[in-house]
Amino acid sequence: MILQRLRNGFTTLHQDIDMNHKVFLSLAALVVSFAASAAQAGTVNFDSGSAKVHSVQVTNHKKNHKHKVWVPAHRSHGHLVKGHYIWR
């Protein structure tokens, strides 16, 4: 009878330790996950926001002005033309 109580007490104690261990590990994983996502979200939001504004400005600027473009060698009216820059 005494041995049975000791066994039950040990089993209950062992289950409590396992439960505490699981809770601790899950909380630790949650904290690490939250810290990683917060750090990533802070850098991504800043970079993507500034990049979006900049890319819109650049694309609007590129649409509205001519610039030189490299044209590789090609044939024009049967003649070989070397590579050159043209305004487009």
C-alpha positions as CSV (number, residue, x, y, z in Angstrom):
1,M,0.0,0.0,0.0
2,I,2.8,2.4,0.9
3,L,4.6,1.5,-2.3
4,Q,1.5,2.1,-4.3
5,R,1.2,5.6,-2.8
6,L,4.8,6.3,-3.6
7,R,4.4,5.1,-7.2
8,N,1.2,7.2,-7.6
9,G,3.0,10.2,-6.1
10,F,6.0,9.7,-8.3
11,T,3.9,9.3,-11.4
12,T,1.9,12.5,-10.6
13,L,5.2,14.4,-9.9
14,H,6.6,13.1,-13.2
15,Q,3.5,14.2,-15.1
16,D,3.7,17.6,-13.5
17,I,7.4,18.0,-14.5
18,D,6.6,16.9,-18.1
19,M,3.7,19.4,-18.2
20,N,5.8,22.2,-16.9
21,H,8.5,21.3,-19.3
22,K,6.1,21.3,-22.3
23,V,4.6,24.6,-21.2
24,F,8.1,26.2,-20.8
25,L,9.1,24.9,-24.3
26,S,6.0,26.1,-25.9
27,L,6.3,29.6,-24.3
28,A,9.9,29.8,-25.3
29,A,9.1,28.9,-28.9
30,L,6.3,31.5,-28.9
31,V,8.6,34.2,-27.7
32,V,11.3,33.3,-30.2
33,S,8.8,33.2,-33.0
34,F,7.2,36.6,-32.0
35,A,10.7,38.2,-31.7
36,A,11.7,37.0,-35.1
37,S,8.5,38.1,-36.8
38,A,8.6,41.5,-35.1
39,A,12.2,42.0,-36.2
40,Q,11.4,40.9,-39.8
41,A,8.2,42.9,-40.0
42,G,10.0,46.1,-38.9
43,T,12.7,45.9,-41.6
44,V,10.4,44.6,-44.3
45,N,7.8,47.4,-43.8
46,F,10.4,50.1,-43.9
47,D,12.2,48.8,-46.9
48,S,9.2,47.9,-48.9
49,G,7.5,51.2,-48.2
50,S,10.4,53.3,-49.3
51,A,11.0,51.0,-52.3
52,K,7.4,51.3,-53.4
53,V,7.5,55.1,-53.4
54,H,10.8,55.1,-55.1
55,S,9.8,52.6,-57.8
56,V,6.6,54.5,-58.6
57,Q,8.7,57.7,-59.0
58,V,11.2,56.0,-61.2
59,T,8.7,54.3,-63.5
60,N,6.8,57.6,-64.0
61,H,10.1,59.3,-64.7
62,K,11.1,56.7,-67.2
63,K,7.8,56.9,-69.1
64,N,8.1,60.6,-69.6
65,H,11.6,61.1,-71.0
66,K,13.7,59.7,-73.8
67,H,16.9,57.9,-73.0
68,K,19.7,56.2,-75.0
69,V,19.2,52.4,-75.6
70,W,21.9,50.0,-76.9
71,V,20.8,48.3,-80.1
72,P,22.9,45.2,-81.0
73,A,24.2,44.6,-84.5
74,H,21.4,43.8,-87.1
75,R,20.5,44.0,-90.7
76,S,18.7,47.0,-92.1
77,H,17.5,47.0,-95.7
78,G,20.0,44.2,-96.5
79,H,23.0,45.9,-94.9
80,L,24.8,44.9,-91.8
81,V,24.6,47.6,-89.1
82,K,27.0,47.6,-86.1
83,G,25.7,47.9,-82.6
84,H,24.9,51.5,-81.6
85,Y,22.9,53.6,-79.2
86,I,19.6,55.3,-80.2
87,W,17.2,57.6,-78.5
88,R,14.0,56.0,-77.4
